[in-house]
């Protein structure tokens, strides 16, 4: 077994005071082997730690008392154990399989890693977990875990995920629920496949595992124009979306009567497709699945209204633009209008970018590309400053999905680009020039 190596020791931390140095190998904590970051967090949470280490071939022991539970100040590299566990499925609706060729390699990576689910909130299918993995989740109480269920029908799930082990999901979930592991679940709904009666069966069986299945989101399948040699799937239209919402609302009534929460939620996209008003803030029970596109519009509207109410008087005259995806266009126009009504000195132009890169059925802001922005806005009369939501960029960078940078956009459009957070408060402040 290879041991994790210390790559950083925070100055004046507990680890630093104990004498641990960069390059030390951590062989165990309290006699437990440390395989990865989850082991390190779990076994390192005890109030008294005995770290067995190795330095230049010599064995060392370090004692650390940590009754307050603070970070002991170690950064470790786990070698191969740091690698993301890859997805073994071939889902009929996989978005990555619908990506065009020639993009950066990282965009084609399919992860299905329980560690990422716990640490970052990503969704996993439970198809690549061994018995040892399941026992580890239970022992270390790795909770919550986000699970892509799609269906509880074993044969249908095998067919949808193209994985012979996919049909075991409900059995595994029952075991995790028995040991009080909390799960938030999603169903990617595919028209004519796992909708209708299958969706009712899935929702009903997952509701039986409440509160350990804490919430369930229903999102429509995303289809790009790059589906050559992939299964033929149909998008949801207005009438289909109305039926899905009606079905979900029926289960919400049952869940609320029994547990006091709605439990299952349709993504915002279904309401937009159905041309229906979004549910109230209370309907989302604290937004347990907002990162999955469930309640984003309602939350944004509530935040924006509060921000507008609190705007100061006499904001200097200002003209600014906002770039958004087609799905959020009406919401951004509504927000801009409300700002104008409160502050007549502020003028906002909203630009909806059609997704010609992936296909116009893809309408979310997070999949807008720089190339489409340039093609659709270059040569137009634009405000000197353009706001862009940070979801259009790779995490903590100024680089978009197609590798176009803010610098390139500014040069091509002859404007200043300001990247903003996607909540209502930040957007209103940025429109009014009040953002830090």
C-alpha positions as CSV (number, residue, x, y, z in Angstrom):
1,X,0.0,0.0,0.0
2,X,1.2,3.5,-0.8
3,X,0.8,6.1,1.9
4,X,-0.4,9.7,1.5
5,X,2.3,12.3,1.5
6,X,2.1,15.7,3.3
7,X,2.2,18.5,0.7
8,X,1.5,21.4,2.9
9,X,1.5,22.2,6.6
10,X,-0.3,25.4,7.7
11,X,1.9,27.7,9.8
12,X,1.1,27.6,13.5
13,X,-1.5,24.8,13.0
14,X,-1.8,21.8,15.3
15,X,0.1,19.7,12.8
16,X,2.9,22.3,12.5
17,X,3.2,22.5,16.3
18,X,3.4,18.7,16.5
19,X,6.4,18.7,14.2
20,X,4.9,17.3,11.0
21,X,6.7,18.4,7.8
22,X,6.1,18.4,4.1
23,X,7.2,15.2,2.6
24,X,6.2,13.0,5.6
25,X,4.2,9.9,4.8
26,X,1.1,9.4,7.0
27,X,0.9,5.7,7.6
28,X,-2.1,5.7,10.0
29,X,-4.2,7.8,12.3
30,X,-5.2,6.0,15.5
31,X,-4.1,2.7,13.9
32,X,-6.5,3.2,11.0
33,X,-5.0,3.3,7.4
34,X,-5.8,6.5,5.5
35,X,-6.9,5.7,1.9
36,X,-8.2,9.0,0.8
37,X,-9.6,12.3,1.9
38,X,-12.7,10.8,3.5
39,X,-10.7,8.5,5.7
40,X,-8.5,11.5,6.7
41,X,-11.6,13.6,7.6
42,X,-13.3,10.7,9.4
43,X,-10.4,9.3,11.5
44,X,-8.9,12.8,11.9
45,X,-12.0,14.1,13.7
46,X,-11.2,12.4,17.0
47,X,-10.2,14.7,19.9
48,X,-7.0,12.8,20.4
49,X,-4.9,11.7,17.3
50,X,-1.9,9.4,17.1
51,X,-0.4,9.8,13.7
52,X,2.1,7.2,12.6
53,X,4.4,8.7,9.9
54,X,7.5,8.0,8.0
55,X,10.3,10.5,7.1
56,X,13.4,9.5,5.1
57,X,12.7,5.8,6.0
58,X,12.4,6.4,9.7
59,X,9.2,5.8,11.6
60,X,7.8,8.7,13.6
61,X,4.8,9.2,15.9
62,X,3.0,12.5,16.4
63,X,0.4,13.2,19.1
64,X,-2.3,15.9,18.5
65,X,-5.0,16.9,21.0
66,X,-7.9,18.5,19.1
67,X,-10.9,18.7,21.5
68,X,-12.3,21.8,19.6
69,X,-12.4,19.9,16.3
70,X,-10.4,22.5,14.3
71,X,-8.6,21.8,11.1
72,X,-5.2,20.4,12.1
73,X,-3.6,22.0,9.1
74,X,-2.5,19.2,6.8
75,X,-2.8,18.9,3.1
76,X,-2.2,15.4,1.8
77,X,-1.7,13.9,-1.7
78,X,-3.1,10.4,-2.0
79,X,-1.7,9.5,-5.4
80,X,-3.9,7.2,-7.4
81,X,-6.5,7.3,-4.6
82,X,-7.1,11.0,-5.5
83,X,-8.3,10.0,-9.0
84,X,-12.0,10.5,-9.6
85,X,-13.9,7.2,-9.9
86,X,-15.3,7.0,-13.4
87,X,-18.8,6.2,-14.5
88,X,-19.4,2.7,-15.8
89,X,-22.8,3.4,-17.3
90,X,-23.8,4.2,-20.8
91,X,-27.0,6.1,-20.1
92,X,-29.3,6.6,-23.0
93,X,-29.7,10.3,-22.0
94,X,-26.0,11.1,-21.0
95,X,-25.2,14.7,-21.8
96,X,-21.5,14.1,-22.1
97,X,-22.2,11.6,-25.0
98,X,-23.9,14.5,-26.7
99,X,-20.9,16.8,-26.7
100,X,-19.2,17.7,-30.0
101,X,-15.7,16.4,-30.7
102,X,-12.6,18.6,-30.3
103,X,-13.3,20.2,-27.0
104,X,-11.0,20.1,-24.0
105,X,-10.5,16.7,-22.5
106,X,-11.9,17.5,-19.1
107,X,-15.3,18.0,-20.6
108,X,-15.6,14.4,-21.5
109,X,-14.9,13.0,-18.0
110,X,-17.8,11.1,-16.5
111,X,-17.5,10.9,-12.7
112,X,-19.6,8.6,-10.5
113,X,-17.7,9.0,-7.2
114,X,-19.4,8.9,-3.8
115,X,-16.6,11.1,-2.4
116,X,-17.5,13.9,-4.8
117,X,-21.2,13.4,-4.0
118,X,-20.5,14.0,-0.3
119,X,-17.9,16.7,-0.8
120,X,-19.3,18.7,-3.7
121,X,-22.9,17.6,-4.1
122,X,-22.5,15.8,-7.5
123,X,-25.0,12.9,-8.3
124,X,-24.0,9.3,-8.4
125,X,-25.8,6.2,-9.6
126,X,-24.5,3.6,-7.0
127,X,-23.6,1.2,-9.8
128,X,-19.9,1.1,-9.1
129,X,-19.9,0.5,-5.4
130,X,-18.6,-2.7,-3.9
131,X,-19.9,-4.2,-0.7
132,X,-16.9,-2.7,1.0
133,X,-17.8,0.7,-0.3
134,X,-21.3,0.4,1.1
135,X,-20.1,-0.7,4.5
136,X,-17.7,2.3,4.5
137,X,-20.5,4.7,3.8
138,X,-22.4,3.3,6.7
139,X,-19.4,3.1,9.1
140,X,-18.2,6.6,8.3
141,X,-21.7,7.9,8.0
142,X,-21.0,9.6,4.6
143,X,-24.2,11.6,4.5
144,X,-25.9,13.2,2.6
145,X,-25.4,11.4,-0.7
146,X,-27.0,12.6,-3.9
147,X,-28.3,9.7,-6.0
148,X,-29.4,9.7,-9.7
149,X,-32.2,7.1,-9.4
150,X,-34.2,7.6,-12.7
151,X,-36.3,4.6,-12.0
152,X,-36.8,1.9,-9.3
153,X,-37.9,-0.6,-11.9
154,X,-34.8,-3.0,-12.0
155,X,-35.1,-4.1,-15.6
156,X,-35.9,-0.6,-16.9
157,X,-32.9,0.9,-15.0
158,X,-30.6,-1.7,-16.5
159,X,-31.9,-0.7,-19.9
160,X,-31.6,3.0,-19.3
161,X,-28.1,2.9,-17.8
162,X,-26.8,0.0,-19.9
163,X,-25.3,-1.6,-16.8
164,X,-26.2,-5.0,-15.5
165,X,-25.7,-3.8,-11.9
166,X,-28.1,-0.8,-12.2
167,X,-31.2,-2.7,-11.1
168,X,-30.0,-3.0,-7.5
169,X,-30.4,0.7,-6.7
170,X,-33.5,0.5,-4.5
171,X,-32.2,-2.4,-2.5
172,X,-29.0,-0.4,-1.8
173,X,-31.0,2.7,-0.9
174,X,-33.1,0.7,1.6
175,X,-29.9,-0.5,3.2
176,X,-28.5,3.0,3.4
177,X,-31.8,4.3,4.8
178,X,-31.8,1.6,7.5
179,X,-28.5,3.0,8.7
180,X,-29.8,6.6,8.6
181,X,-27.8,7.8,5.5
182,X,-29.6,10.8,4.0
183,X,-30.1,10.8,0.3
184,X,-31.3,13.5,-2.1
185,X,-32.4,12.0,-5.4
186,X,-33.1,13.0,-8.9
187,X,-34.9,11.5,-11.9
188,X,-33.9,12.6,-15.4
189,X,-37.2,12.1,-17.1
190,X,-37.2,10.7,-20.6
191,X,-40.4,10.9,-22.5
192,X,-42.0,7.5,-23.1
193,X,-39.4,5.7,-21.1
194,X,-39.5,6.4,-17.3
195,X,-42.4,8.9,-17.2
196,X,-46.1,8.2,-16.5
197,X,-46.8,5.1,-14.5
198,X,-43.0,4.5,-14.1
199,X,-42.6,7.9,-12.5
200,X,-45.5,7.2,-10.2
201,X,-43.9,3.9,-9.1
202,X,-40.5,5.5,-8.6
203,X,-41.9,8.5,-6.6
204,X,-44.1,6.3,-4.5
205,X,-41.3,3.9,-3.5
206,X,-38.8,6.6,-2.7
207,X,-41.4,8.4,-0.6
208,X,-41.5,5.3,1.6
209,X,-37.9,5.9,2.5
210,X,-38.5,9.4,3.8
211,X,-36.9,11.1,5.8
212,X,-33.7,9.3,4.7
213,X,-34.6,9.9,1.1
214,X,-35.1,13.6,1.9
215,X,-36.1,15.0,-1.5
216,X,-36.6,14.1,-5.1
217,X,-36.2,16.3,-8.1
218,X,-37.7,15.6,-11.6
219,X,-35.7,17.2,-14.4
220,X,-36.4,16.8,-18.2
221,X,-33.8,15.1,-20.4
222,X,-31.4,17.5,-22.0
223,X,-31.0,16.9,-25.7
224,X,-28.3,18.6,-27.9
225,X,-28.0,18.5,-31.7
226,X,-25.1,16.0,-31.4
227,X,-27.0,12.8,-31.1
228,X,-25.8,10.8,-34.1
229,X,-25.8,7.0,-33.4
230,X,-27.5,7.6,-30.0
231,X,-31.0,6.5,-29.0
232,X,-33.8,8.5,-30.5
233,X,-35.3,10.6,-27.7
234,X,-38.0,13.3,-27.8
235,X,-38.1,16.5,-25.8
236,X,-41.0,17.4,-23.5
237,X,-43.5,19.9,-25.0
238,X,-46.0,22.1,-23.3
239,X,-48.8,19.5,-22.9
240,X,-46.3,16.8,-21.7
241,X,-44.9,19.2,-19.2
242,X,-48.3,20.1,-17.9
243,X,-49.0,16.4,-17.3
244,X,-45.7,15.9,-15.4
245,X,-46.4,18.9,-13.2
246,X,-49.9,17.6,-12.5
247,X,-48.5,14.2,-11.6
248,X,-45.9,15.7,-9.3
249,X,-48.4,18.0,-7.6
250,X,-50.5,14.9,-6.7
251,X,-47.6,13.3,-4.9
252,X,-46.8,16.6,-3.2
253,X,-50.3,16.6,-1.6
254,X,-49.8,13.1,-0.3
255,X,-46.3,13.9,1.0
256,X,-47.4,17.1,2.6
257,X,-50.3,15.5,4.3
258,X,-48.2,12.7,5.8
259,X,-44.8,14.5,6.4
260,X,-45.4,18.2,6.2
261,X,-43.1,18.7,3.2
262,X,-43.7,18.4,-0.6
263,X,-40.8,16.0,-1.0
264,X,-40.9,15.8,-4.8
265,X,-40.3,18.9,-7.0
266,X,-40.4,19.6,-10.8
267,X,-37.4,21.5,-12.1
268,X,-38.0,25.1,-13.2
269,X,-37.6,24.0,-16.8
270,X,-40.9,22.0,-16.7
271,X,-42.8,25.1,-15.6
272,X,-41.2,27.2,-18.4
273,X,-42.1,24.6,-21.0
274,X,-45.6,24.3,-19.6
275,X,-45.9,28.2,-19.6
276,X,-47.0,28.0,-16.0
277,X,-46.2,30.3,-13.1
278,X,-43.5,29.1,-10.8
279,X,-44.5,27.8,-7.3
280,X,-44.1,30.0,-4.3
281,X,-41.0,30.1,-2.1
282,X,-42.8,28.0,0.6
283,X,-43.5,25.2,-1.9
284,X,-39.8,24.4,-2.1
285,X,-39.3,23.6,1.6
286,X,-36.0,25.5,1.9
287,X,-34.8,24.7,-1.6
288,X,-33.1,21.3,-1.0
289,X,-32.5,20.9,-4.7
290,X,-31.8,24.4,-5.9
291,X,-28.4,23.4,-7.4
292,X,-30.4,21.0,-9.6
293,X,-32.4,23.7,-11.2
294,X,-35.3,23.4,-8.8
295,X,-36.6,26.7,-7.4
296,X,-33.9,28.8,-8.9
297,X,-36.2,31.3,-10.5
298,X,-38.4,31.7,-7.5
299,X,-35.4,32.1,-5.2
300,X,-33.9,34.6,-7.6
301,X,-37.1,36.6,-7.8
302,X,-37.5,36.8,-4.0
303,X,-33.9,37.9,-3.6
304,X,-34.1,40.5,-6.4
305,X,-37.3,42.0,-4.9
306,X,-35.7,42.4,-1.5
307,X,-32.5,43.9,-3.0
308,X,-34.6,46.4,-5.1
309,X,-36.6,47.4,-2.0
310,X,-33.4,48.2,-0.2
311,X,-31.8,50.2,-3.0
312,X,-30.5,53.6,-2.0
313,X,-31.8,56.8,-3.6
314,X,-29.9,58.9,-6.1
315,X,-28.0,56.1,-7.9
316,X,-25.9,57.8,-10.6
317,X,-27.1,57.5,-14.2
318,X,-26.0,54.2,-15.6
319,X,-26.5,51.9,-18.6
320,X,-25.5,48.3,-18.4
321,X,-26.2,45.0,-20.3
322,X,-26.8,41.5,-19.1
323,X,-26.1,38.4,-21.1
324,X,-28.3,35.4,-20.3
325,X,-29.6,32.1,-21.7
326,X,-33.0,32.0,-23.3
327,X,-34.6,30.3,-20.3
328,X,-33.8,33.2,-18.0
329,X,-34.5,36.0,-20.4
330,X,-38.0,36.9,-19.1
331,X,-36.8,36.8,-15.5
332,X,-33.9,39.1,-16.3
333,X,-36.2,41.5,-18.2
334,X,-38.6,41.5,-15.3
335,X,-35.8,42.3,-12.9
336,X,-34.4,45.1,-15.1
337,X,-37.9,46.6,-15.3
338,X,-38.3,46.6,-11.5
339,X,-34.9,48.2,-11.1
340,X,-35.9,50.9,-13.6
341,X,-39.2,51.5,-11.7
342,X,-37.2,52.0,-8.5
343,X,-34.2,53.8,-10.0
344,X,-35.1,55.8,-13.1
345,X,-31.4,56.6,-13.7
346,X,-30.5,52.9,-14.3
347,X,-31.1,51.5,-17.8
348,X,-30.5,47.8,-18.5
349,X,-30.5,45.9,-21.8
350,X,-30.9,42.2,-21.6
351,X,-29.4,40.0,-24.3
352,X,-30.7,36.4,-24.7
353,X,-28.2,34.1,-26.4
354,X,-29.6,31.4,-28.6
355,X,-27.6,28.2,-28.1
356,X,-26.5,27.5,-31.7
357,X,-23.5,25.5,-30.4
358,X,-25.5,22.7,-28.7
359,X,-28.8,23.4,-30.4
360,X,-31.6,25.8,-29.6
361,X,-33.4,23.3,-27.4
362,X,-30.6,23.9,-24.8
363,X,-31.7,27.1,-23.1
364,X,-29.8,27.3,-19.8
365,X,-27.3,30.1,-19.1
366,X,-24.6,27.6,-17.9
367,X,-24.3,26.1,-21.4
368,X,-24.0,29.4,-23.3
369,X,-20.7,29.6,-25.3
370,X,-18.4,32.5,-26.0
371,X,-18.6,31.8,-29.7
372,X,-22.4,32.2,-29.7
373,X,-22.1,35.4,-27.7
374,X,-19.6,36.9,-30.2
375,X,-21.6,35.8,-33.3
376,X,-24.8,37.2,-32.0
377,X,-23.6,40.5,-30.4
378,X,-20.6,41.6,-32.4
379,X,-21.3,44.7,-34.4
380,X,-24.4,45.7,-32.3
381,X,-24.7,48.8,-30.2
382,X,-23.9,47.6,-26.7
383,X,-23.6,49.3,-23.4
384,X,-20.0,49.9,-22.3
385,X,-20.4,47.3,-19.5
386,X,-21.9,43.8,-19.9
387,X,-22.7,41.6,-16.9
388,X,-22.3,37.8,-17.3
389,X,-23.3,35.2,-14.7
390,X,-20.4,33.1,-13.3
391,X,-22.2,29.9,-14.3
392,X,-21.1,30.6,-17.9
393,X,-17.5,30.1,-16.8
394,X,-15.4,27.2,-15.6
395,X,-15.0,27.2,-11.8
396,X,-12.8,30.1,-10.5
397,X,-11.7,31.0,-14.1
398,X,-12.5,33.5,-16.8
399,X,-12.8,30.7,-19.4
400,X,-16.1,29.6,-21.0
401,X,-17.1,26.2,-22.1
402,X,-15.6,26.6,-25.6
403,X,-12.4,28.1,-24.1
404,X,-13.3,31.7,-25.0
405,X,-12.0,34.0,-22.3
406,X,-13.4,37.3,-20.9
407,X,-10.4,39.0,-22.5
408,X,-11.4,37.7,-25.9
409,X,-15.0,38.8,-25.4
410,X,-14.0,42.2,-24.3
411,X,-11.8,42.6,-27.4
412,X,-14.4,41.2,-29.9
413,X,-17.3,43.2,-28.5
414,X,-15.4,46.3,-27.4
415,X,-17.0,46.3,-23.9
416,X,-16.1,45.7,-20.3
417,X,-17.2,42.3,-19.1
418,X,-18.1,41.9,-15.4
419,X,-18.6,38.4,-14.0
420,X,-21.3,38.3,-11.4
421,X,-22.8,35.8,-9.0
422,X,-26.2,34.3,-10.0
423,X,-28.3,35.2,-7.0
424,X,-30.8,38.0,-7.0
425,X,-29.0,40.3,-4.6
426,X,-25.7,40.2,-6.5
427,X,-27.5,40.8,-9.9
428,X,-29.4,43.8,-8.7
429,X,-26.3,45.3,-7.0
430,X,-24.3,44.7,-10.2
431,X,-27.0,46.4,-12.4
432,X,-26.9,49.4,-10.2
433,X,-23.1,49.5,-9.9
434,X,-23.1,48.8,-6.2
435,X,-21.3,45.4,-6.3
436,X,-17.9,45.2,-4.7
